[in-house]
Amino acid sequence: MQGTKFTSGASLEADAENVLRAITPTLDPNRHKGQAGKIAVIGGCREYTGAPYFAAISALKIGADLSHVFCTKDAASVIKSYSPELIVHPVLEESYSVRDDEKGVISGKVLAEVDKWLERFDCLVIGPGLGRDPFLLDCVSKIIKLARQSNVPIVIDGDGLFLVTNSLDLISGYPLAVLTPNVNEYKRLVQKVLSCEVNDEEAHEQLLSLAKRIGGVTILRKGKSDFISDGETVKSVSIYGSPRRCGGQGDILSGSVAVFLSWARHAMTDGDPSISSKNPATLGCIAGSALMRKAASLAFENKKRATLTTDIIEYLGRSLEDICPVQ
């Protein structure tokens, strides 16, 4: 791929609907709880409780069986009040509640609590509503290292991107890591990794270089069209979504990508020849991007300017049903 010149956007456009059909599991009465996916969101603090909820509930609405949220104690009761469907763990701590001489002990307890659950999860979403408290970010850095050791896929969004942009070694060389930056987050990544500014005239080449330089991670660059690269290929998803830019749509996307990434890995394990040679992280990004856009389009069609993130979430199931009808 090195030195390749990308010409038309059309040649990069992913066959998103066929990807969705290939990786979405059938509903089988012989399956047991958990086989359709167990997702965990690491995020949620005093200021931000909506973002982790949006990511976690989106995973359930698409078809994951179980969705967990690991958040601070202050956020837990609020997130629980949004929905009884989520399993909420009030285990994270912020600096204001931890004395300096306790930090080592508290950090160890946080890690032990997450670690005992980790092997059960098919994917982690790290960052929605996380905030930027130094002690909290330090604990999450250690959670990322645990996930890597256990070979658990991670989707990093929001303040998780702030963390890894400043500590690239956390995700460098990890092929099961997905970054989902918006315009500003992407700009910071490019400046940090490539030591230059974003070049939209060579957007595809620059994205390819960025993913390659970080070392095999998959990057979903959000925008008018979403561009996806794992350092080997570049794909786009240009399905029309919605002109309504209400906050929280990125959280839906991160939860969606987590589900589809885990489904893609399972489909590969089952030996599906149509995707056996593909990168499950790339497939997860294509599917998540396409479904989010379709749901946003349906929500806007009905609600126009009044469209909220919760409206888009309600259309996730119908959007997937339109492409992959339940038999």
C-alpha positions as CSV (number, residue, x, y, z in Angstrom):
1,M,0.0,0.0,0.0
2,Q,3.0,2.3,0.6
3,G,3.2,5.0,-2.1
4,T,-0.3,4.2,-3.3
5,K,-2.3,7.2,-4.6
6,F,-6.0,7.1,-3.8
7,T,-8.1,8.6,-6.5
8,S,-11.9,8.6,-6.2
9,G,-13.8,8.2,-2.9
10,A,-16.1,5.8,-4.7
11,S,-13.2,3.3,-5.1
12,L,-12.7,3.3,-1.3
13,E,-16.3,2.9,-0.3
14,A,-16.9,-0.2,1.8
15,D,-19.7,-2.6,0.9
16,A,-21.1,-1.9,4.4
17,E,-24.4,-3.8,4.0
18,N,-22.6,-7.0,3.0
19,V,-20.2,-6.6,5.9
20,L,-23.2,-6.2,8.3
21,R,-24.8,-9.4,6.8
22,A,-21.6,-11.3,7.1
23,I,-20.8,-10.6,10.7
24,T,-24.3,-10.3,12.3
25,P,-25.1,-13.6,14.0
26,T,-28.4,-15.3,13.5
27,L,-30.8,-15.5,16.4
28,D,-30.6,-19.1,17.5
29,P,-32.7,-20.5,20.4
30,N,-29.9,-22.9,21.1
31,R,-27.5,-20.1,22.1
32,H,-27.2,-19.1,25.7
33,K,-26.9,-15.7,27.4
34,G,-23.7,-14.0,26.5
35,Q,-22.9,-15.6,23.2
36,A,-24.1,-12.6,21.3
37,G,-21.6,-10.3,23.1
38,K,-20.6,-8.9,26.4
39,I,-19.5,-5.3,26.2
40,A,-18.0,-3.1,29.0
41,V,-17.7,0.7,29.0
42,I,-15.0,2.2,31.1
43,G,-16.1,5.8,31.7
44,G,-18.5,8.0,33.6
45,C,-17.6,10.6,36.3
46,R,-19.3,13.4,38.3
47,E,-19.7,15.7,35.3
48,Y,-20.4,13.1,32.6
49,T,-23.0,10.4,33.0
50,G,-24.8,10.5,29.6
51,A,-21.9,9.3,27.4
52,P,-21.2,5.9,29.0
53,Y,-25.0,5.3,29.1
54,F,-25.3,6.0,25.4
55,A,-22.4,3.7,24.5
56,A,-23.6,0.9,26.7
57,I,-27.3,1.0,25.8
58,S,-26.5,1.2,22.1
59,A,-24.6,-2.1,22.4
60,L,-27.7,-3.7,23.9
61,K,-30.1,-2.2,21.3
62,I,-27.9,-3.6,18.5
63,G,-28.0,-7.1,20.0
64,A,-25.3,-7.6,22.6
65,D,-26.6,-9.8,25.5
66,L,-24.9,-7.9,28.3
67,S,-23.6,-4.4,28.8
68,H,-21.5,-3.2,31.8
69,V,-20.4,0.3,32.8
70,F,-17.4,0.8,35.1
71,C,-17.6,4.3,36.5
72,T,-17.0,6.5,39.6
73,K,-19.2,6.2,42.6
74,D,-20.7,9.6,41.9
75,A,-21.8,8.6,38.5
76,A,-23.1,5.1,39.3
77,S,-26.5,5.9,40.8
78,V,-27.2,8.4,38.0
79,I,-26.4,5.9,35.3
80,K,-28.4,3.1,37.0
81,S,-31.4,5.5,37.1
82,Y,-31.3,5.7,33.3
83,S,-31.9,2.0,32.7
84,P,-32.2,-1.2,34.7
85,E,-30.7,-3.0,31.7
86,L,-27.1,-2.0,32.4
87,I,-24.8,-3.6,34.9
88,V,-23.1,-0.7,36.7
89,H,-19.8,-1.1,38.7
90,P,-19.0,2.0,40.9
91,V,-15.3,1.2,41.2
92,L,-13.4,4.1,39.6
93,E,-12.0,6.9,41.8
94,E,-11.1,10.5,41.2
95,S,-8.2,12.4,42.9
96,Y,-10.5,14.4,45.1
97,S,-11.6,11.3,47.0
98,V,-8.2,9.7,47.4
99,R,-5.4,10.8,49.7
100,D,-1.9,10.8,48.3
101,D,-0.8,8.1,50.7
102,E,-3.7,5.9,49.6
103,K,-3.3,6.1,45.8
104,G,-1.3,3.0,45.5
105,V,-3.7,0.9,47.5
106,I,-6.8,2.3,45.8
107,S,-5.3,1.9,42.3
108,G,-4.6,-1.8,43.1
109,K,-8.2,-2.3,44.3
110,V,-9.6,-0.7,41.1
111,L,-7.4,-2.9,38.9
112,A,-8.3,-6.0,40.9
113,E,-12.0,-5.3,40.5
114,V,-11.8,-4.8,36.7
115,D,-9.4,-7.7,36.2
116,K,-11.8,-10.2,37.8
117,W,-14.4,-9.4,35.1
118,L,-12.1,-8.8,32.2
119,E,-12.0,-12.3,30.8
120,R,-15.8,-12.3,30.4
121,F,-15.8,-9.4,28.0
122,D,-15.7,-9.5,24.2
123,C,-14.7,-5.8,23.9
124,L,-14.1,-2.7,26.1
125,V,-15.1,0.8,25.2
126,I,-12.7,3.2,26.9
127,G,-13.4,6.9,27.3
128,P,-17.0,8.0,27.1
129,G,-17.6,10.4,30.0
130,L,-14.2,9.6,31.5
131,G,-13.1,13.1,32.2
132,R,-9.4,14.0,32.7
133,D,-8.7,13.5,36.3
134,P,-5.1,12.5,36.6
135,F,-5.6,9.6,39.1
136,L,-8.5,8.2,37.1
137,L,-6.6,8.4,33.9
138,D,-3.7,6.6,35.5
139,C,-6.0,3.8,36.6
140,V,-7.4,3.5,33.1
141,S,-3.9,3.3,31.6
142,K,-3.4,0.2,33.7
143,I,-6.8,-1.2,32.6
144,I,-5.7,-0.8,29.0
145,K,-2.5,-2.7,29.8
146,L,-4.6,-5.5,31.4
147,A,-6.8,-5.7,28.3
148,R,-3.8,-6.0,26.1
149,Q,-2.4,-8.8,28.2
150,S,-5.8,-10.6,28.0
151,N,-6.1,-10.0,24.2
152,V,-9.4,-8.1,24.7
153,P,-10.3,-5.7,21.9
154,I,-10.6,-2.0,22.9
155,V,-12.5,0.9,21.3
156,I,-11.1,4.2,22.5
157,D,-13.2,7.4,22.2
158,G,-13.6,10.8,24.0
159,D,-11.3,11.3,26.9
160,G,-9.7,7.9,26.2
161,L,-8.3,9.5,23.1
162,F,-6.8,12.3,25.2
163,L,-5.1,9.7,27.3
164,V,-3.6,7.6,24.5
165,T,-2.6,10.6,22.4
166,N,-0.4,11.6,25.3
167,S,0.7,8.0,26.0
168,L,0.9,6.3,22.6
169,D,2.7,3.3,24.0
170,L,-0.5,2.2,25.6
171,I,-2.0,1.1,22.2
172,S,1.0,1.1,19.8
173,G,1.3,-2.3,18.1
174,Y,-2.0,-3.6,19.4
175,P,-4.1,-4.8,16.4
176,L,-7.2,-5.1,18.5
177,A,-7.3,-1.4,19.3
178,V,-9.7,1.0,17.6
179,L,-9.5,4.8,17.8
180,T,-12.6,6.8,16.9
181,P,-11.4,10.5,16.7
182,N,-13.6,13.4,15.8
183,V,-12.1,16.4,13.9
184,N,-10.3,17.9,16.8
185,E,-9.1,14.6,18.3
186,Y,-7.8,13.6,14.9
187,K,-5.9,16.9,14.5
188,R,-4.2,16.3,17.9
189,L,-3.2,12.7,16.8
190,V,-1.8,13.9,13.5
191,Q,0.2,16.6,15.2
192,K,1.5,14.2,17.9
193,V,2.4,11.3,15.7
194,L,3.2,12.8,12.3
195,S,4.4,16.2,13.5
196,C,2.4,18.0,10.9
197,E,-1.1,19.4,10.3
198,V,-4.1,17.6,8.9
199,N,-3.9,17.6,5.1
200,D,-7.4,17.0,3.6
201,E,-6.0,16.9,0.0
202,E,-4.2,13.8,0.9
203,A,-6.6,12.6,3.6
204,H,-6.4,8.9,2.8
205,E,-2.6,8.7,2.5
206,Q,-2.3,10.6,5.8
207,L,-4.7,8.4,7.6
208,L,-2.9,5.3,6.3
209,S,0.4,6.8,7.5
210,L,-1.0,7.6,10.9
211,A,-2.4,4.1,11.5
212,K,0.9,2.6,10.2
213,R,3.0,4.8,12.4
214,I,1.1,4.1,15.6
215,G,1.6,0.4,14.8
216,G,-1.4,-1.6,13.5
217,V,-4.2,0.0,15.3
218,T,-7.4,0.8,13.4
219,I,-8.5,4.4,13.1
220,L,-12.0,5.5,12.3
221,R,-11.8,9.1,11.4
222,K,-15.3,10.6,11.8
223,G,-16.5,13.2,9.4
224,K,-18.9,13.9,6.5
225,S,-17.7,10.5,5.4
226,D,-16.0,8.2,7.9
227,F,-12.6,7.0,6.8
228,I,-11.2,3.8,8.3
229,S,-7.6,2.5,8.2
230,D,-5.5,-0.2,9.9
231,G,-2.3,0.9,8.2
232,E,-2.8,-1.5,5.4
233,T,-6.0,-0.4,3.7
234,V,-8.3,2.6,3.7
235,K,-12.1,2.3,3.5
236,S,-14.8,4.9,3.6
237,V,-18.5,4.9,4.7
238,S,-20.4,7.7,3.1
239,I,-24.0,6.6,3.7
240,Y,-26.0,9.8,4.4
241,G,-26.8,10.2,8.1
242,S,-28.2,13.4,9.6
243,P,-27.4,17.1,9.5
244,R,-28.4,17.3,13.2
245,R,-25.2,17.3,15.3
246,C,-26.6,16.7,18.8
247,G,-23.9,15.5,21.3
248,G,-23.6,11.8,22.0
249,Q,-23.6,10.4,18.5
250,G,-19.9,9.4,18.9
251,D,-20.9,7.4,22.0
252,I,-23.4,5.5,20.0
253,L,-20.7,4.8,17.4
254,S,-18.2,3.5,20.0
255,G,-20.7,1.1,21.5
256,S,-21.8,0.0,18.0
257,V,-18.2,-0.7,16.8
258,A,-17.5,-2.7,20.0
259,V,-20.4,-5.0,19.3
260,F,-19.6,-5.5,15.6
261,L,-15.9,-6.0,16.3
262,S,-16.7,-8.8,18.7
263,W,-19.2,-10.3,16.2
264,A,-16.6,-10.2,13.5
265,R,-14.1,-12.0,15.6
266,H,-16.7,-14.7,16.4
267,A,-17.6,-15.1,12.7
268,M,-13.9,-15.6,11.9
269,T,-13.6,-18.2,14.7
270,D,-16.6,-20.0,13.1
271,G,-14.6,-20.1,9.8
272,D,-16.7,-17.8,7.6
273,P,-14.7,-17.8,4.4
274,S,-16.1,-14.4,3.2
275,I,-14.3,-12.6,6.0
276,S,-11.6,-15.0,7.1
277,S,-8.8,-12.8,5.6
278,K,-10.2,-9.5,6.8
279,N,-9.3,-7.4,9.9
280,P,-12.1,-7.8,12.5
281,A,-11.4,-4.2,13.7
282,T,-11.9,-2.8,10.3
283,L,-15.1,-4.8,9.7
284,G,-16.4,-3.6,13.1
285,C,-15.7,0.0,12.2
286,I,-17.4,-0.3,8.8
287,A,-20.5,-2.0,10.3
288,G,-20.7,0.4,13.3
289,S,-20.3,3.5,11.1
290,A,-23.0,2.3,8.6
291,L,-25.5,1.4,11.2
292,M,-25.1,4.6,13.1
293,R,-25.6,6.6,9.9
294,K,-28.7,4.7,8.9
295,A,-30.2,5.1,12.4
296,A,-29.4,8.9,12.4
297,S,-31.1,9.2,9.0
298,L,-34.3,7.5,10.2
299,A,-34.4,9.5,13.4
300,F,-33.9,12.8,11.5
301,E,-36.6,11.9,9.0
302,N,-39.1,11.7,11.9
303,K,-37.8,14.3,14.3
304,K,-36.0,16.9,12.2
305,R,-34.4,19.6,14.4
306,A,-35.8,18.0,17.5
307,T,-33.7,14.8,16.9
308,L,-31.8,13.8,20.0
309,T,-29.2,11.0,20.6
310,T,-31.9,8.9,22.4
311,D,-34.0,9.1,19.2
312,I,-31.1,7.7,17.2
313,I,-30.6,4.9,19.6
314,E,-34.2,3.9,19.2
315,Y,-33.7,3.4,15.5
316,L,-30.6,1.2,15.8
317,G,-32.6,-2.1,15.9
318,R,-34.8,-1.2,13.0
319,S,-31.8,-0.1,10.9
320,L,-30.1,-3.5,11.5
321,E,-33.4,-5.3,10.9
322,D,-33.7,-3.6,7.5
323,I,-30.4,-5.1,6.4
324,C,-30.3,-8.3,8.4
325,P,-34.0,-9.4,8.9
326,V,-34.6,-11.9,11.7
327,Q,-35.4,-15.3,10.2
